[in-house]
Structure formats: structure tokens, C-alpha cells
Amino acid sequence: EQGYMGARAYVREHLGDSTKPKPEYQKLSAYYNLDNGTGRIRGVWMQGNVAITPIFTQWIEPLRGLGVTVLAPRSTSGSDYVPFDEIGIPAFQFIQDRLEYNSRSHHSNMDTVDRVQRDDLVQMSIVMANFAYNTAMRDGMLPRKVMTPVPAVRPTQQ
């Protein structure tokens, strides 16, 4: 991991950009990211994609008993889903219990398998499988945010 370099390279090579998408862009319905350690999933950051709210509300209903109850409408950043979100692919980060992630194991030599919480991993697997399955079984693609291309900045002449 070097910032978003790998994700940006993947997006550029396979998906294009918001002004010139490649054919694969129309085939990708969503990108789900689970990148905050071993803690249980509590919900989803919806990245400002308000059209997804009724869909995700329905999808998390059967997960409430597992503690998945939050649909946070705002955007968050800091992981590999950002380049996908920037070009309009519905990209979502799961909200997780942070446990020791920031204080102990995040990108350190203490980020080892013995830190994994088995019950949390089982819960995360169920939640991820639920979202992947529901996405794959939809008749159509997930709603995308309306993207407004950023105009090129021209240097001022003096």
C-alpha cells in the first residue's frame, strides 16, 4: 500500500475516468472495502450516495441481529475505495469497531493473524457475503452518484 497508488492504477487501467470511461466501467456495480482491522462491522459509509439508502436499508435488516444498524450518509476517506468513488463507481467503506487497529496493529509488525478476533471475522464474512450476493442478484446496477467533471485549471497569464 502506497497511498491510493494501486487502486488509482487499477481504476485508470480498467475503468478509465468519469469523462472517458472504459467498457468495464459499465460492468462494475459496486466496490466494497473492509480495511479497518478485525473489528465487527456496524454499518456502511454511503459516500453521499443517497439513492442507495432504501436498498441498503433493506439489505441490513436481516443483519441487525449481528449489530449492523448504521447507514451513514456522509463521505469518508482513507482507503482504496476512494479512486472508485471519485469516478462514480458506487464504492463503500464498512464502519467497523476499531479495536487495536490505530493504536497497535495498523500497518505495523504487530499486524499479525493472532490479533484476529474469530467471532468478528465470522460476522464480517456474513456481512460482506450478504452485500456481494445482493449486489450480484439485483436486476440492475446500483445507483451511481451524479458526477460533475472537474474543469481543467488554466494558468493565469500575467
Residue frames as qw, qx, qy, qz and C-alpha x, y, z in Angstrom:
[[0.000, 0.888, 0.461, 0.000, 0.00, 0.00, 0.00],
 [0.379, -0.105, 0.039, 0.919, 1.37, 3.32, -1.04],
 [0.277, 0.274, 0.080, -0.917, -1.48, 5.74, -0.61],
 [0.728, 0.415, 0.354, -0.415, -4.00, 5.11, -3.35],
 [0.088, 0.567, -0.644, -0.506, -1.40, 4.25, -6.00],
 [0.164, 0.010, 0.971, 0.171, -2.53, 0.65, -6.62],
 [0.313, 0.599, 0.681, -0.283, -6.22, 1.49, -6.64],
 [0.250, 0.772, -0.079, -0.580, -5.67, 4.52, -8.87],
 [0.014, 0.399, -0.789, -0.467, -3.62, 2.44, -11.32],
 [0.239, 0.259, 0.936, 0.016, -6.34, -0.23, -11.41],
 [0.307, 0.728, 0.433, -0.434, -9.06, 2.35, -11.99],
 [0.166, 0.708, -0.354, -0.589, -7.07, 4.09, -14.72],
 [0.041, -0.278, 0.887, 0.366, -6.18, 0.82, -16.50],
 [0.072, 0.257, 0.961, 0.071, -9.54, -0.97, -16.25],
 [0.075, 0.705, 0.658, -0.255, -12.25, 1.65, -15.71],
 [0.299, 0.586, 0.259, 0.707, -10.98, 4.92, -17.19],
 [0.111, -0.143, -0.389, 0.903, -12.24, 8.13, -15.63],
 [0.260, 0.569, 0.611, -0.485, -15.52, 9.98, -15.21],
 [0.342, 0.672, -0.136, -0.643, -15.13, 11.79, -18.55],
 [0.558, 0.458, -0.607, -0.334, -13.86, 8.84, -20.59],
 [0.732, -0.271, 0.562, -0.275, -14.98, 5.52, -19.09],
 [0.134, 0.307, -0.893, -0.300, -13.74, 2.21, -20.48],
 [0.633, -0.146, -0.586, -0.483, -16.16, -0.68, -21.27],
 [0.484, -0.158, -0.792, 0.336, -15.51, -2.33, -17.87],
 [0.082, -0.077, 0.336, -0.935, -16.85, 0.79, -16.14],
 [0.617, -0.098, -0.178, -0.760, -20.42, -0.13, -17.12],
 [0.743, -0.058, -0.659, -0.099, -19.99, -3.69, -15.81],
 [0.370, 0.001, -0.684, 0.629, -18.93, -2.85, -12.25],
 [0.373, -0.705, -0.494, -0.346, -21.92, -2.35, -9.98],
 [0.480, -0.853, 0.073, -0.194, -20.10, -1.67, -6.69],
 [0.542, 0.376, -0.587, 0.469, -16.84, -1.75, -4.78],
 [0.693, -0.689, -0.113, -0.180, -16.93, -2.77, -1.10],
 [0.400, 0.555, -0.538, 0.493, -13.99, -2.09, 1.17],
 [0.788, -0.601, -0.119, -0.049, -13.17, -3.67, 4.53],
 [0.622, 0.478, -0.298, 0.544, -9.91, -2.17, 5.71],
 [0.216, -0.720, 0.300, -0.587, -10.05, -1.24, 9.38],
 [0.092, -0.387, 0.838, -0.374, -8.74, -4.30, 11.15],
 [0.221, -0.090, -0.971, -0.004, -10.52, -7.13, 12.85],
 [0.233, 0.176, 0.544, -0.787, -13.48, -5.34, 14.45],
 [0.320, 0.497, 0.804, -0.060, -17.12, -6.12, 13.76],
 [0.040, 0.299, 0.437, 0.847, -18.97, -4.29, 11.02],
 [0.060, 0.448, 0.604, -0.656, -21.54, -1.84, 12.41],
 [0.426, 0.770, 0.327, -0.343, -22.70, -0.23, 9.19],
 [0.627, 0.352, 0.391, 0.574, -21.74, 1.41, 5.92],
 [0.055, -0.568, 0.067, 0.819, -20.42, 4.83, 4.93],
 [0.589, 0.592, 0.550, -0.003, -22.63, 5.62, 1.92],
 [0.447, -0.097, 0.339, 0.822, -20.27, 8.22, 0.45],
 [0.203, 0.394, 0.021, -0.896, -23.07, 10.69, -0.19],
 [0.221, -0.049, -0.804, -0.550, -24.88, 8.25, -2.46],
 [0.420, 0.036, 0.480, -0.769, -28.35, 8.96, -1.07],
 [0.719, 0.174, -0.354, -0.572, -30.08, 6.90, -3.78],
 [0.488, 0.161, -0.853, 0.093, -28.60, 3.77, -2.19],
 [0.272, -0.247, 0.580, -0.728, -30.36, 4.36, 1.16],
 [0.811, -0.020, 0.129, -0.570, -33.57, 2.36, 0.51],
 [0.815, 0.292, -0.497, -0.047, -31.57, -0.52, -0.97],
 [0.348, 0.317, -0.726, 0.501, -29.07, -0.74, 1.89],
 [0.488, -0.251, 0.401, -0.734, -31.87, -0.28, 4.45],
 [0.919, 0.054, -0.107, -0.375, -33.46, -3.44, 3.09],
 [0.737, 0.346, -0.553, 0.175, -30.14, -5.29, 2.94],
 [0.143, 0.368, -0.688, 0.609, -29.10, -4.58, 6.53],
 [0.695, -0.336, 0.047, -0.634, -32.46, -5.52, 8.04],
 [0.958, -0.123, -0.252, -0.057, -31.56, -9.23, 8.33],
 [0.631, 0.290, -0.438, 0.571, -28.13, -8.23, 9.73],
 [0.312, -0.729, 0.121, -0.598, -29.45, -6.21, 12.68],
 [0.896, -0.438, -0.013, -0.079, -29.05, -9.21, 14.99],
 [0.832, 0.095, -0.081, 0.541, -25.35, -9.15, 14.10],
 [0.371, -0.656, -0.128, 0.645, -25.09, -5.50, 15.16],
 [0.272, 0.117, 0.443, 0.846, -25.22, -3.95, 11.67],
 [0.029, 0.750, 0.618, -0.236, -27.54, -0.95, 12.08],
 [0.102, -0.739, 0.025, 0.666, -25.84, 2.18, 10.74],
 [0.564, 0.544, 0.402, 0.474, -26.17, 3.74, 7.30],
 [0.273, -0.672, -0.037, 0.687, -24.07, 6.89, 7.46],
 [0.555, 0.779, 0.291, 0.022, -24.86, 9.16, 4.50],
 [0.001, 0.933, -0.286, -0.217, -21.66, 11.20, 4.60],
 [0.776, 0.509, -0.327, 0.178, -18.42, 10.51, 2.80],
 [0.642, -0.674, 0.322, 0.173, -15.29, 9.28, 4.49],
 [0.624, 0.687, -0.371, 0.026, -11.85, 8.78, 3.01],
 [0.346, -0.695, 0.620, -0.114, -8.64, 7.00, 3.67],
 [0.641, -0.132, 0.752, 0.074, -8.65, 3.70, 1.81],
 [0.238, -0.114, 0.757, 0.598, -8.64, 2.06, -1.59],
 [0.274, 0.631, 0.726, 0.008, -12.33, 2.68, -2.36],
 [0.007, -0.738, -0.079, 0.670, -11.69, 6.42, -2.87],
 [0.024, -0.319, 0.589, 0.742, -10.46, 6.23, -6.51],
 [0.039, 0.353, 0.895, 0.270, -13.53, 4.15, -7.43],
 [0.016, -0.753, -0.543, 0.371, -15.84, 6.64, -5.72],
 [0.100, -0.585, 0.162, 0.788, -14.10, 9.54, -7.46],
 [0.069, 0.125, -0.687, -0.713, -15.03, 8.21, -10.90],
 [0.598, -0.029, -0.092, -0.796, -18.62, 7.43, -9.95],
 [0.565, -0.057, -0.821, -0.058, -18.48, 3.71, -9.14],
 [0.659, -0.634, -0.029, -0.403, -20.63, 3.08, -6.04],
 [0.593, 0.255, -0.623, 0.442, -17.84, 2.47, -3.54],
 [0.605, -0.685, -0.070, -0.401, -18.40, 1.90, 0.14],
 [0.248, 0.365, -0.747, 0.497, -16.33, 1.56, 3.28],
 [0.642, -0.488, -0.584, -0.093, -17.76, -0.51, 6.11],
 [0.285, -0.718, 0.317, -0.550, -17.96, 1.06, 9.57],
 [0.788, -0.041, -0.592, 0.164, -16.09, -1.19, 11.99],
 [0.651, -0.754, 0.032, 0.077, -15.19, -1.43, 15.64],
 [0.357, 0.826, -0.408, 0.154, -11.64, -0.13, 15.66],
 [0.930, -0.307, -0.104, 0.176, -10.29, -2.31, 18.49],
 [0.594, -0.574, 0.219, 0.519, -6.48, -2.00, 18.41],
 [0.691, 0.558, 0.307, 0.341, -6.25, -1.01, 14.76],
 [0.226, 0.902, -0.076, 0.359, -4.99, 2.56, 15.10],
 [0.420, -0.823, 0.342, -0.173, -3.15, 2.15, 18.36],
 [0.674, -0.421, 0.603, 0.069, -1.38, -1.15, 17.84],
 [0.708, 0.060, 0.662, 0.241, -1.60, -3.12, 14.64],
 [0.513, 0.825, 0.163, -0.174, -2.25, -0.67, 11.78],
 [0.647, 0.705, -0.220, 0.187, 0.49, -1.23, 9.20],
 [0.238, -0.752, 0.582, -0.197, 2.95, -2.41, 11.80],
 [0.368, 0.286, -0.884, 0.023, 4.86, -5.56, 12.59],
 [0.252, 0.041, 0.795, -0.550, 2.14, -6.27, 15.18],
 [0.675, 0.281, -0.061, -0.679, -0.49, -6.64, 12.42],
 [0.118, 0.243, -0.957, -0.103, -0.43, -10.43, 12.64],
 [0.543, -0.225, -0.682, -0.435, -3.00, -13.20, 12.48],
 [0.382, -0.272, -0.773, 0.427, -3.03, -13.66, 16.26],
 [0.094, 0.143, 0.233, -0.957, -4.78, -10.25, 16.52],
 [0.401, -0.167, -0.596, -0.675, -7.78, -11.56, 14.54],
 [0.442, -0.013, 0.606, -0.661, -10.96, -11.92, 16.56],
 [0.092, 0.101, 0.954, 0.268, -12.63, -15.11, 15.31],
 [0.174, 0.624, 0.717, -0.258, -16.23, -14.10, 16.10],
 [0.149, 0.742, -0.030, -0.653, -15.72, -10.71, 14.47],
 [0.008, -0.332, 0.748, 0.574, -14.24, -12.35, 11.37],
 [0.151, 0.344, 0.923, 0.087, -17.26, -14.65, 11.08],
 [0.169, 0.760, 0.444, -0.443, -19.61, -11.64, 11.41],
 [0.067, 0.651, -0.333, -0.679, -17.63, -9.66, 8.81],
 [0.105, -0.085, 0.889, 0.437, -17.73, -12.60, 6.40],
 [0.186, 0.557, 0.804, -0.097, -21.51, -12.88, 6.70],
 [0.133, 0.806, 0.181, -0.547, -21.99, -9.14, 6.15],
 [0.005, 0.522, -0.563, -0.641, -19.64, -8.99, 3.15],
 [0.147, 0.125, 0.936, 0.294, -21.24, -12.08, 1.61],
 [0.201, 0.681, 0.635, -0.303, -24.69, -10.52, 2.10],
 [0.149, 0.782, -0.077, -0.600, -23.68, -7.33, 0.28],
 [0.045, -0.356, 0.765, 0.534, -21.87, -9.18, -2.52],
 [0.197, 0.302, 0.928, 0.092, -24.79, -11.58, -3.02],
 [0.218, 0.754, 0.488, -0.382, -27.42, -8.85, -3.01],
 [0.087, 0.686, -0.323, -0.646, -25.39, -6.77, -5.46],
 [0.074, -0.189, 0.875, 0.439, -24.93, -9.72, -7.82],
 [0.152, 0.400, 0.904, 0.002, -28.61, -10.71, -7.67],
 [0.212, 0.609, 0.213, -0.734, -30.04, -7.24, -8.41],
 [0.635, 0.607, 0.468, 0.101, -31.80, -6.85, -11.73],
 [0.393, 0.861, -0.007, 0.324, -29.89, -3.65, -12.38],
 [0.525, 0.277, -0.374, 0.713, -26.78, -1.85, -11.31],
 [0.351, -0.618, -0.466, 0.527, -26.63, 0.01, -8.02],
 [0.173, 0.957, 0.209, 0.106, -27.43, 3.72, -8.35],
 [0.632, 0.097, -0.051, 0.768, -24.46, 5.93, -9.07],
 [0.145, -0.732, -0.203, 0.634, -23.89, 9.43, -7.85],
 [0.485, 0.849, 0.164, 0.133, -24.14, 12.15, -10.44],
 [0.666, -0.280, 0.129, 0.679, -20.58, 13.05, -11.34],
 [0.262, 0.961, 0.051, -0.075, -19.63, 16.53, -12.42],
 [0.799, 0.263, -0.048, 0.538, -16.34, 16.63, -14.28],
 [0.398, -0.750, -0.013, 0.528, -13.75, 18.92, -12.74],
 [0.525, 0.848, 0.001, 0.079, -12.73, 21.54, -15.31],
 [0.770, 0.120, -0.102, 0.618, -9.06, 21.77, -16.14],
 [0.284, -0.874, -0.076, 0.388, -7.34, 24.63, -14.37],
 [0.614, 0.628, 0.063, 0.473, -5.62, 27.01, -16.74],
 [0.528, -0.296, -0.186, 0.774, -2.68, 29.02, -15.53],
 [0.093, 0.937, 0.245, -0.231, -3.37, 32.73, -15.33],
 [0.625, 0.448, 0.100, 0.632, -1.49, 34.92, -17.72],
 [0.346, -0.799, -0.157, 0.466, 0.41, 37.86, -16.38]]
